[in-house]
């Protein structure tokens, strides 16, 4: 018998919310089948069964689960049964209904083709008048409530339904309370940001360096590439590409500190801040050095769309070993980012203020990188950005 244990999805949360079961209790599943949806402070993640056989729920929807908790078991495959005997003259009595039904996800109706639609999604379909044909056109294998909200043009809910909020332990496991006058509770996303900032300032001795760059060539190149790749290409995409290109020459800038050792990264995974007013996210362009400009632009565009709904996967937000923070709106001339835990550098990109000149800053972990190295890195980055044609 296999056990489905909650994995550690990020370093910011001590507990995750079990939002809904995607497969009913007692159903047969394959090892890689997504069976449950859990929610962290920033993302929702589908967990695979991890074994082949019959799924047994060990936690209810709405429960808070810590990494390592067993939330389901998968027993051996169901035994084959002989064909049933011929029907008797009078139909047998219906079996009694289970006193504890668990219908977290509703399969298509009998004879009805289409994706698996979760129970909350079906309820919202009925409420908003969304048809199965519209849902099928999404092309999704599993349709959740957030998918219906996007389809109907309705803003996604910040929290799960009231019945899904249960008291538990841990920072993110407290049930909501009515805020007194003069108080505004922080949303889940901002609470995660607060924990990361607190940890960074407590554990990382950061230094800072600024270099003035001429972004005119980058802006001109971005306009040309936008037409060529049919995707928006701006400072974000070009700096991701330029920073990733420096990985081989400056490996310590993509490393992390472990005691008195530097753990080097095989490939650059570039985090990029996205904040559209509903919370700060840092999705990651993985293996950025091997990606084309079109691929990077497509990925960043997808992340910006996901930020409008908060519909990120946890893997979208995990694994960064260098972070670029964007400050290209509101006339910002200087920004000092914090070094995100697990990384050694954060590059602050501002928009040009006088013509095409902008002050680009690097915050770096002084345990790992000294000022001379930071100056050499920024000089190389300046040459790469100003040399775009």
Buried (B, 14 or more C-beta within 10 A) or exposed (E): EBBBBBEEBBEBBEBBBBBBBBBBBEBBBEEEBBBBBBBBBBBBBBBBBBBBBBBBBBBBBBBBBBBEBEBBBBBEEEEEEEEEEEEEEEEEEEEEEEEEEEEBBBBEEEEEEEBBBBBBBBBBBEEEEBEBEEBBEEEEEBBBBBBBBBBBEEEBEEEBEEEBBBEBEEBBBEEEEEEEEEEEEEBBBBBBBEBBBEBBEEEBEBBBBBBEBBBBBBBEBBEEBBEEBEBBBBBBBBBBBBBBBBBEEBBBBBBBBEEEEBEEBEBBBBBBBBBEEBBBBBBBBBBBBEBEBBBBBBBBBEBBEBBBBBBBBBEBBBEBBBBBBBBBEEEBEBBBBBBBBBBBBBBBBBBBEEEBEBBBBBBBBBBBBEEEBBEEBBEBBBEBBBEBE
